[in-house]
């Protein structure tokens, strides 16, 4: 792929705030970091839960808000890492700067699947309500997001089924990243949040903007992120004889380079040569973890009951991560480019959003996909009276993937799908009770069917310090382009055959939840939630047999199919906030859960029959317990100390490289329990100029946080945070 000098064209933008001097409305950062009282925290507003602004204490679903100032105080190096500061979110670093992120879990449900199935496909991520879901294989390409930490006003997370509001893929929850609006400061202003450290880490975020009393404003931002791997090695999957899993053709384990292998006599030399010949294409830079740049711009106008925003941006990234692996190694190099345009806002009781995104994804060094998606949605709030309101709405999503080299389907190089949706939400209030009913219908062009997503919520608030709530919701996952359109023929780089799912069933989640919020005193609050979720219609690559190919000999043929597997999750999250004084804030949270599979089919890789092993088991890929502790201490107005920790219990990830082996123990990886401790010290040297020292993984470094992935070491960084 042709590369230009584009990253360097906006370096001036990243550095510009460091050379600008504010002419008016200068705000000291000590004012920002002093807003840590409990009442301030409880009075934070959230929009994502109900699509309308409300106090988070009154929100009817499990939810959290993380502000941009809290992210900076903790020294987070990316918005992905910042999610460790929120309850109920599993965050594991695969390679430096690249993360696996789940709300509550449901990861690696099938122990015989490819590693792509371990990624999160059932959490919906949005930026200013713009969906950034990857329709190729599900999930979120975090590296291709066009924003950085300095762009974030706040992150809102909703835990639990939310498809009645946001449609498919909001099965375990929603993460909505709200960016700073141009009018957050008056006059001309500039800001930056940049740091650098060991392992060639350079993180640059900068912005300039303007707003005036007429309601007009603009903001332009640029971001650059470069990280090297902390330890260079690659996990090679074990390969067994497809006719006899006890005959090991390739021993699994970590190799110093992606072209090294332990040979045994039985492996066909032609197959071995095929695996290794593409190493240079798949891994053009074995030291690189992430190299990305992005920029965005926003125009806004706000006056009375009219709010209009025009937003656009572009991102380009080159990364290594454990995402897809067509055969030999768990790691893969990937290149992503993505641009978007968005027009959104509100007028009186009408809210609307129109956006379009497009770009290119290049995987394994040889597979390219061009994508284009467009979204249109609107809703209108009708206040029938002071106690009753109805909010109807509609949505439309169009997805187009083009496959110029025919890797997915030589017969169908262009694949498109659309979703047409209608939804409504009704709320009824009394003095202490609140009742919410929601219903959404999403129709998909392929497979030619629709899905109903109902939701029912009840809250009871006996006084200002207690809120009790209960809810039920049903959600679904949308079909992937690969599984409903893909007919992959064998190539030298991908020597196997894949067939599409011609009888697709929606992956369905039924979620039940009960929770409570308490103001325990003037200095302490407690949030408790219990959840139980049932899921069915999982999809897997089913082995269909061995076929003879004139070019590659005997190869495996697999097909996307829905399985009989049913999965249940039972768990609870507890979050406690204590503010003993204006200088100290302590937040702690923990989630415990158990995920169990039933009716799992251990299909034998030969046509001889099926295994009769126990079809029920506890899923080991999701940690039984995870959570965090954050302590912020401001002894004097200019000095801020922050210590944050994140922990998870042991996990075991069992995968197959090809989807045809019955011996998951060949490729099994256990992640030991770990406690990660970070610390950030910042000092306001001048008004609006804060310097900081940042330590990441001071404890818990030197370990792998995700199966078959990289060792993540301790990092020390220094940086500057400007608001001029």
C-alpha positions in Angstrom: 0.0 0.0 0.0 1.4 3.4 -0.9 2.4 5.5 2.0 2.8 9.3 2.0 4.3 11.9 4.3 0.8 12.7 5.6 1.7 12.0 9.2 4.2 14.8 9.1 1.8 17.4 7.6 -0.1 17.9 10.8 2.8 17.6 13.3 2.7 21.4 13.4 -0.9 21.1 14.5 0.1 18.8 17.3 2.8 21.1 18.5 1.0 24.4 17.9 -0.7 24.6 21.3 2.7 24.6 22.9 3.5 27.9 21.1 0.2 29.7 21.4 -0.7 32.1 24.2 -4.3 32.6 25.1 -5.7 36.1 24.6 -8.8 35.6 26.8 -10.7 33.2 29.0 -7.7 31.4 30.4 -8.7 28.6 32.8 -6.3 27.2 35.3 -6.0 23.4 35.3 -6.2 23.4 39.1 -9.8 24.4 38.7 -10.4 21.3 36.6 -8.8 18.9 39.0 -10.5 20.3 42.0 -14.0 19.1 41.1 -13.9 15.9 43.0 -16.7 16.1 45.5 -19.1 13.3 45.8 -22.1 15.4 44.9 -20.4 16.6 41.8 -19.8 12.9 40.8 -23.4 12.0 41.5 -24.7 15.0 39.5 -22.8 14.0 36.3 -25.3 13.7 33.5 -25.6 10.8 31.1 -27.4 10.7 27.7 -26.7 7.2 26.4 -29.0 5.3 28.8 -32.3 6.9 27.7 -31.2 9.0 24.7 -32.0 12.0 26.9 -30.0 13.9 29.5 -30.5 12.7 33.0 -28.5 12.4 36.3 -26.5 9.2 36.4 -27.9 8.4 39.8 -31.4 8.3 38.2 -30.3 6.3 35.2 -32.5 3.1 34.8 -29.7 0.8 33.6 -26.3 -0.1 34.9 -24.1 2.8 33.6 -21.0 4.8 34.2 -19.5 8.1 33.1 -15.7 8.8 32.8 -14.7 12.4 32.1 -11.8 13.5 29.9 -10.2 15.2 33.0 -10.3 11.9 34.9 -8.6 10.1 32.0 -5.8 12.7 32.0 -5.4 12.6 35.8 -4.9 8.9 35.6 -2.2 9.2 32.9 -4.0 6.9 30.4 -2.1 6.5 27.1 -5.2 5.8 25.0 -9.0 5.8 25.2 -8.9 2.0 25.1 -6.6 1.9 28.2 -8.9 4.5 29.9 -11.8 2.0 29.9 -9.9 0.2 32.7 -11.2 3.1 34.9 -14.8 2.1 34.4 -16.7 -0.8 36.2 -17.7 -3.9 34.3 -15.3 -3.7 31.4 -12.6 -6.3 30.6 -9.5 -4.7 29.1 -6.5 -6.8 28.1 -3.5 -5.5 26.2 -2.6 -7.7 23.3 0.3 -5.8 21.9 1.4 -2.3 23.0 -1.5 0.0 22.4 -3.8 -2.7 21.0 -6.5 -4.0 23.4 -9.1 -6.7 23.7 -12.2 -5.0 25.2 -15.4 -6.6 26.4 -18.4 -5.5 28.6 -18.9 -8.3 31.0 -17.6 -11.1 28.7 -18.9 -13.6 26.2 -15.5 -13.9 24.7 -14.0 -17.1 23.1 -17.2 -19.0 23.8 -16.2 -21.7 21.3 -12.9 -23.4 22.4 -12.4 -24.8 18.9 -12.7 -21.5 17.1 -10.2 -19.3 15.3 -8.8 -16.5 17.4 -11.0 -14.0 15.6 -13.9 -15.5 17.5 -12.3 -14.4 20.8 -12.8 -10.8 19.9 -15.8 -8.7 21.1 -18.6 -8.7 18.6 -21.5 -8.0 20.9 -20.7 -4.6 22.3 -21.7 -1.5 20.3 -19.1 1.3 20.2 -20.1 4.8 19.1 -18.6 8.2 18.8 -21.1 11.0 19.3 -23.8 8.3 18.6 -22.1 7.4 15.3 -21.7 3.6 15.0 -18.2 2.4 14.4 -18.9 -1.3 14.3 -16.9 -3.5 11.8 -19.4 -5.4 9.7 -16.7 -7.7 8.1 -16.2 -9.9 11.1 -17.8 -7.9 13.9 -16.2 -5.8 16.7 -14.4 -2.5 16.6 -11.2 -1.5 14.9 -10.0 0.8 17.7 -6.9 1.8 15.9 -8.9 3.3 13.1 -10.9 5.7 15.3 -10.2 9.3 14.3 -9.9 10.7 17.9 -7.4 10.9 20.7 -7.6 11.5 24.5 -7.5 15.3 24.1 -10.7 15.0 22.0 -12.7 13.3 24.7 -15.2 15.2 26.8 -16.5 12.0 28.4 -17.1 8.3 27.9 -20.5 6.9 28.7 -20.9 3.1 29.2 -24.2 1.2 29.5 -23.8 -2.4 30.7 -26.5 -4.8 29.6 -28.8 -5.3 26.7 -29.5 -2.0 24.8 -30.7 -3.1 21.4 -34.2 -1.6 22.0 -32.5 1.8 21.7 -29.5 1.2 19.5 -30.2 -1.8 17.4 -28.2 -4.9 16.7 -24.8 -5.6 18.4 -25.7 -3.7 21.6 -26.1 -7.1 23.3 -23.8 -6.7 26.3 -23.7 -3.0 26.3 -22.8 0.3 24.7 -19.7 2.5 24.8 -20.4 6.0 23.6 -17.4 8.4 23.3 -18.6 12.0 23.5 -16.1 14.4 22.0 -15.4 18.0 23.1 -17.7 20.5 21.4 -16.1 23.7 19.9 -18.0 25.8 22.4 -16.5 24.3 25.5 -14.3 27.4 25.7 -15.0 31.0 24.4 -12.6 32.8 22.1 -9.5 31.3 20.6 -8.0 28.4 22.5 -5.5 25.6 22.2 -4.9 22.3 24.1 -2.5 19.4 24.0 -2.0 16.1 25.8 1.3 14.6 24.7 3.8 12.2 26.2 6.8 10.0 25.3 8.7 7.2 26.9 10.6 4.0 26.5 10.0 1.4 23.7 9.9 4.2 21.1 6.6 5.4 22.5 5.4 8.8 21.3 1.9 10.0 21.8 0.9 13.4 20.5 -2.6 15.0 20.8 -3.3 18.6 20.0 -6.1 20.9 19.1 -7.0 24.5 18.3 -10.5 26.0 18.3 -12.7 29.1 18.5 -16.2 29.9 19.7 -18.1 33.1 20.2 -21.3 34.4 21.8 -23.3 34.0 18.5 -23.2 30.2 19.0 -20.7 29.5 16.2 -17.6 27.5 16.9 -14.9 25.2 15.3 -12.3 22.8 16.6 -9.5 21.0 14.7 -7.5 18.2 16.2 -4.6 15.9 15.3 -3.2 12.8 16.9 -0.1 10.6 16.4 0.7 7.3 18.2 3.8 5.3 17.8 4.7 2.2 19.9 7.2 -0.6 19.5 6.7 -4.1 20.8 8.3 -4.8 24.2 9.4 -8.3 23.4 9.6 -9.8 19.9 8.2 -13.3 19.6 5.4 -15.1 17.8 3.2 -17.9 19.0 3.0 -20.7 16.3 -0.1 -22.9 16.6 0.5 -26.6 16.9 -0.7 -28.6 13.9 -2.0 -32.1 14.1 -2.7 -34.7 11.5 -6.3 -34.2 10.6 -6.8 -37.9 10.5 -5.2 -38.5 13.8 -4.9 -35.7 16.3 -2.3 -37.6 18.3 0.2 -37.2 15.5 1.7 -33.7 15.9 3.0 -32.2 12.7 4.2 -28.9 14.1 4.9 -28.3 17.8 3.2 -25.2 19.1 5.0 -22.4 21.1 6.6 -19.0 20.8 9.2 -18.4 18.1 11.7 -15.6 17.9 10.6 -14.8 14.3 7.5 -15.6 12.3 9.5 -17.7 9.8 11.0 -20.1 12.3 9.4 -23.5 12.9 10.2 -26.8 14.5 9.9 -29.4 11.8 8.9 -33.0 12.3 9.2 -35.7 9.7 5.5 -36.1 8.9 4.7 -32.6 7.9 4.3 -32.2 4.1 7.2 -30.0 2.9 4.9 -28.2 0.4 2.5 -27.2 3.1 5.4 -26.0 5.3 6.7 -23.9 2.4 3.3 -22.3 1.9 3.1 -21.4 5.6 6.5 -19.7 5.7 6.6 -18.1 2.2 4.1 -15.4 3.2 5.9 -14.3 6.4 7.5 -11.2 4.7 4.1 -10.1 3.5 2.3 -10.8 6.8 5.0 -9.2 9.0 6.7 -6.3 7.2 8.0 -4.9 10.5 8.3 -7.3 13.4 9.2 -4.6 15.8 6.1 -2.4 15.2 3.1 -2.6 17.6 1.3 0.5 16.4 1.9 3.4 14.1 -1.2 5.6 13.6 -2.2 9.1 12.9 -5.6 10.8 12.7 -7.2 14.2 12.5 -10.7 15.6 12.8 -12.5 18.8 12.5 -15.9 20.0 13.8 -18.1 23.0 13.1 -21.0 23.7 15.5 -23.8 26.2 15.9 -26.0 26.4 19.0 -28.7 28.9 19.6 -31.8 28.4 21.8 -33.3 25.0 21.0 -31.2 24.5 17.9 -27.9 22.5 18.0 -26.1 21.7 14.7 -22.8 19.9 14.3 -20.7 19.0 11.3 -17.9 16.6 12.1 -15.4 14.7 10.0 -12.1 13.0 10.3 -9.5 10.5 8.9 -7.3 7.9 10.4 -4.5 5.6 9.1 -2.9 2.8 11.2 -0.4 0.0 10.8 -0.5 -2.5 13.7 0.3 -6.0 14.9 -2.2 -7.8 17.0 -3.9 -11.1 17.6 -7.1 -10.7 15.6 -7.2 -13.1 12.6 -4.8 -15.9 11.9 -5.4 -17.9 8.7 -3.1 -20.8 9.7 0.3 -20.6 11.3 0.7 -17.7 13.8 -1.7 -16.1 16.2 -0.3 -12.6 15.4 -1.1 -10.7 12.3 -0.1 -7.4 10.7 -2.9 -5.1 9.7 -3.3 -1.8 7.9 -6.5 0.3 8.3 -7.5 3.6 6.8 -10.9 5.2 7.6 -12.6 8.5 7.0 -16.0 9.7 8.0 -18.4 12.6 7.7 -21.2 13.3 10.2 -24.1 15.8 10.5 -26.0 15.6 13.8 -27.9 17.7 16.2 -31.3 18.6 17.6 -34.2 21.0 17.1 -36.7 21.3 19.8 -37.8 17.6 20.5 -36.2 16.2 17.3 -32.7 14.6 17.4 -31.1 13.3 14.2 -27.9 11.9 12.8 -26.6 11.3 9.3 -23.1 9.9 8.7 -21.0 8.0 6.2 -17.7 6.1 6.7 -15.4 4.5 4.2 -11.9 3.0 4.1 -9.6 0.1 3.4 -8.5 -2.8 5.5 -5.5 -4.9 4.6 -4.8 -8.2 6.5 -2.1 -10.8 6.2 -0.3 -8.6 3.7 -2.5 -9.9 0.9 -6.2 -9.6 1.7 -7.8 -6.2 1.1 -11.4 -5.0 1.7 -12.9 -1.7 0.8 -15.8 -0.7 3.0 -18.5 1.9 3.0 -21.3 2.3 5.4 -24.0 5.0 5.9 -26.4 5.7 8.7 -29.5 7.7 9.1 -31.5 7.9 12.3 -34.0 10.2 14.0 -36.3 10.2 17.0 -38.9 12.7 18.3 -39.8 13.0 22.0 -43.6 13.6 22.6 -44.4 14.7 26.1 -48.1 13.6 26.5 -48.2 15.2 29.9 -45.9 15.8 32.9 -45.8 12.1 33.7 -45.9 10.3 30.3 -43.8 10.6 27.2 -43.3 8.6 24.0 -40.3 8.7 21.8 -40.7 7.1 18.3 -37.9 6.8 15.8 -36.4 5.3 12.7 -33.0 4.2 11.5 -31.4 3.0 8.4 -27.9 1.4 7.9 -26.3 0.6 4.6 -23.1 -1.5 4.4 -21.0 -2.2 1.3 -17.8 -4.3 1.1 -15.8 -4.7 -2.1 -13.2 -7.4 -2.5 -11.1 -6.4 -5.5 -8.9 -9.5 -5.5 -11.7 -12.0 -4.9 -10.4 -13.3 -1.5 -13.9 -13.5 -0.1 -15.8 -14.5 -3.2 -14.5 -14.4 -6.8 -18.1 -14.7 -8.0 -19.4 -11.9 -5.8 -16.6 -9.3 -5.3 -19.1 -6.7 -4.0 -21.3 -7.5 -1.0 -23.9 -5.2 0.4 -26.5 -5.3 3.1 -28.9 -2.9 4.8 -30.9 -2.7 8.0 -34.2 -0.8 8.2 -35.4 -0.1 11.7 -38.4 1.3 13.6 -38.4 1.8 17.3 -40.4 3.4 20.1 -39.8 4.1 23.8 -42.5 5.0 26.4 -41.9 6.3 29.9 -44.3 6.9 32.7 -43.3 8.6 36.0 -44.9 8.9 39.4 -43.4 10.5 42.5 -41.3 7.4 43.3 -41.8 5.0 40.4 -40.6 5.0 36.8 -41.7 2.6 34.1 -40.0 2.2 30.7 -41.1 0.1 27.8 -39.1 -0.1 24.6 -39.5 -2.0 21.3 -37.4 -2.1 18.2 -37.7 -4.0 14.9 -34.6 -4.4 12.7 -35.1 -5.8 9.2 -32.0 -7.1 7.4 -31.9 -7.4 3.6 -29.8 -10.6 4.2 -30.9 -13.0 5.5 -34.3 -11.4 4.6 -35.7 -11.5 8.1 -36.1 -9.1 11.0 -35.6 -9.2 14.7 -37.7 -7.7 17.6 -35.8 -6.2 20.5 -38.1 -5.6 23.5 -37.0 -3.9 26.8 -38.9 -3.4 30.1 -37.5 -1.4 33.0 -38.9 -0.4 36.4 -37.2 1.9 39.0 -38.2 2.8 42.5 -36.8 5.8 44.3 -38.1 5.9 47.9 -35.9 8.9 48.7 -33.1 11.0 47.2 -30.5 8.6 48.5 -31.8 5.3 47.2 -32.7 4.0 43.7 -33.8 0.4 43.1 -34.2 -0.9 39.5 -34.9 -4.1 37.5 -34.9 -4.7 33.8 -35.2 -7.2 31.0 -34.0 -6.8 27.4 -33.5 -8.9 24.3 -30.7 -8.2 21.8 -29.2 -9.7 18.7 -26.0 -9.5 16.7 -26.1 -8.5 13.1 -24.8 -10.9 10.4 -21.2 -10.5 9.3 -20.3 -9.9 5.6 -17.9 -12.8 5.8 -20.4 -15.4 7.1 -23.3 -14.5 4.8 -21.5 -13.6 1.6 -18.1 -15.3 1.9 -17.1 -18.2 -0.4 -13.4 -18.4 0.0 -11.4 -20.6 -2.3 -7.9 -21.8 -1.4 -4.9 -19.7 -2.3 -1.2 -20.1 -1.6 -1.5 -17.7 1.3 -4.8 -19.2 2.7 -4.7 -22.9 1.7 -8.3 -23.9 2.8 -11.9 -23.5 1.6 -14.6 -21.6 3.5 -18.3 -21.6 2.6 -21.0 -19.0 3.7 -23.9 -19.6 6.1 -26.9 -20.1 3.9 -29.3 -20.6 6.9 -28.3 -17.8 9.2 -30.0 -17.4 12.6 -29.5 -14.3 14.7 -27.2 -14.7 17.8 -29.7 -13.8 20.5 -29.3 -12.5 24.1 -31.9 -12.4 26.8 -30.7 -10.3 29.7 -32.2 -9.9 33.2 -30.8 -7.4 35.6 -31.5 -6.0 39.1 -29.6 -3.1 40.7 -29.4 -0.5 43.4 -27.7 2.8 44.0 -27.2 4.3 47.5 -25.8 7.5 48.9 -24.4 5.9 52.0 -23.4 9.3 53.5 -22.2 12.7 52.4 -18.9 11.1 51.5 -19.7 7.6 50.1 -21.9 6.1 47.4 -22.5 2.5 46.4 -23.7 1.0 43.1 -24.7 -2.7 43.0 -25.9 -4.7 40.0 -26.7 -8.4 39.4 -27.1 -9.8 35.9 -28.1 -13.0 34.3 -27.9 -13.5 30.5 -28.8 -16.4 28.2 -27.4 -16.5 24.6 -28.1 -18.9 21.7 -27.5 -19.3 18.0 -23.7 -18.9 18.1 -21.9 -19.3 14.8 -18.9 -21.5 14.1 -16.8 -22.8 11.2 -18.0 -26.4 11.0 -15.6 -28.9 9.4 -17.3 -30.4 6.3 -14.5 -32.8 5.2 -11.3 -33.1 3.2 -11.3 -32.2 -0.4 -8.8 -32.7 -3.2 -7.5 -29.5 -4.8 -5.3 -29.8 -8.0 -3.0 -27.0 -6.7 -2.7 -27.8 -3.0 -3.5 -31.5 -2.7 -5.8 -32.5 0.2 -7.2 -29.5 2.1 -9.9 -28.9 4.6 -13.3 -27.4 3.8 -15.3 -25.5 6.5 -18.6 -23.7 6.5 -20.2 -21.1 8.7 -23.1 -22.6 10.6 -25.2 -21.9 13.6 -24.7 -24.3 16.5 -26.8 -25.8 19.2 -24.6 -24.3 21.9 -26.3 -22.3 24.6 -24.4 -20.0 27.0 -25.5 -18.5 30.3 -23.7 -15.9 32.4 -24.5 -15.0 36.0 -22.6 -12.2 37.7 -22.6 -9.1 39.8 -20.7 -5.7 39.8 -20.1 -3.5 42.9 -18.8 0.0 42.7 -17.9 2.2 45.7 -16.9 5.9 45.6 -15.6 7.6 48.7 -14.6 11.3 49.0 -13.4 11.8 52.5 -12.1 15.4 51.7 -11.8 17.8 48.9 -8.2 16.5 48.3 -8.9 12.8 48.2 -11.1 10.7 46.0 -11.2 6.9 46.1 -13.1 4.7 43.6 -13.2 0.9 43.7 -15.1 -1.6 41.6 -15.2 -5.4 41.1 -17.1 -7.8 38.9 -17.6 -11.5 39.5 -19.1 -13.8 37.0 -19.5 -17.3 35.7 -20.1 -18.2 32.1 -21.3 -21.8 31.2 -21.9 -23.5 27.9 -24.4 -26.3 27.3 -25.2 -28.4 24.3 -21.8 -27.9 22.8 -21.0 -30.2 19.9 -17.5 -31.7 19.8 -17.6 -32.5 16.1 -15.0 -35.1 15.1 -12.8 -33.8 12.3 -13.3 -36.9 10.2 -16.7 -38.2 8.9 -16.5 -41.2 11.2 -18.9 -39.8 13.8 -19.1 -37.5 16.8 -17.5 -37.5 20.2 -19.6 -38.2 23.3 -17.7 -36.0 25.7 -19.5 -33.8 28.2 -21.2 -31.0 26.3 -21.4 -28.7 29.3 -18.5 -26.7 30.7 -17.5 -23.5 32.4 -16.0 -21.0 30.0 -12.4 -20.3 31.1 -11.6 -17.4 28.7 -13.5 -14.8 30.7 -12.0 -13.9 34.0 -14.0 -15.0 37.0 -13.2 -11.7 38.7 -11.9 -8.3 37.5 -12.0 -4.7 38.6 -10.0 -1.7 39.7 -9.1 0.8 42.4 -8.4 4.5 41.7 -7.0 6.9 44.3 -6.6 10.6 43.5 -4.8 12.9 45.9 -4.4 16.7 45.5 -2.3 17.8 48.5 -1.9 21.4 47.2 -3.8 23.1 44.3 -1.0 22.7 41.8 0.0 19.1 42.5 -2.0 16.0 41.7 -1.1 12.4 42.5 -3.0 9.5 40.9 -2.6 5.8 41.5 -4.8 3.3 39.6 -4.9 -0.4 39.5 -6.6 -3.0 37.4 -6.8 -6.7 38.2 -8.2 -9.9 36.6 -8.2 -13.5 37.7 -6.7 -16.4 35.7 -8.1 -17.3 32.3 -7.5 -20.0 29.8 -7.9 -19.5 26.1 -8.3 -22.6 23.9 -8.3 -22.2 20.1 -7.6 -23.9 16.9 -5.7 -22.5 14.0 -7.8 -24.1 11.3 -11.1 -25.0 12.9 -10.7 -28.7 12.0 -8.9 -30.2 15.0 -10.6 -32.0 17.8 -7.7 -31.5 20.2 -8.0 -28.0 21.8 -5.3 -28.7 24.3 -2.8 -28.4 21.4 -3.3 -24.6 21.4 -4.2 -23.7 24.9 -2.9 -20.6 26.7 -3.4 -19.7 30.4 -3.1 -16.1 31.5 -2.2 -15.9 35.2 -4.0 -13.7 37.6 -2.5 -10.2 37.6 -2.7 -6.8 39.3 -1.6 -3.9 37.2 -0.6 -0.7 39.0 -0.1 2.7 37.4 0.8 6.0 38.8 0.8 9.6 37.4 2.2 12.7 39.1 1.4 16.1 37.6 2.3 19.6 38.5 0.9 22.9 37.2 4.1 24.8 36.5 2.3 27.8 34.9 -1.3 28.7 34.6 -2.7 26.2 32.0 0.5 24.3 31.7 0.8 21.0 33.5 3.8 18.7 33.3 3.6 15.1 34.4 5.5 11.8 35.0 3.6 8.6 34.2 4.4 5.0 35.1 2.4 2.2 33.4 2.4 -1.4 34.7 4.7 -0.5 37.6 3.5 -3.7 39.1 2.2 -6.5 36.9 4.4 -5.8 34.0 6.5 -8.4 32.2 3.5 -10.6 31.6 1.1 -11.5 28.8 -2.4 -10.2 29.3 -4.1 -12.0 26.5 -3.7 -15.5 25.1 -0.9 -16.1 22.5 -0.1 -12.3 22.6 2.8 -10.1 23.6 4.6 -9.5 26.9 3.7 -6.1 28.2 6.5 -4.5 30.1 6.7 -1.5 32.6 6.7 1.9 30.9 7.8 5.3 32.1 6.7 8.4 30.2 6.9 12.1 30.6 4.5 14.6 29.1 2.7 17.9 29.1 -1.0 18.8 29.4 -1.9 22.2 28.1 -5.1 24.2 28.2 -4.5 27.7 26.8 
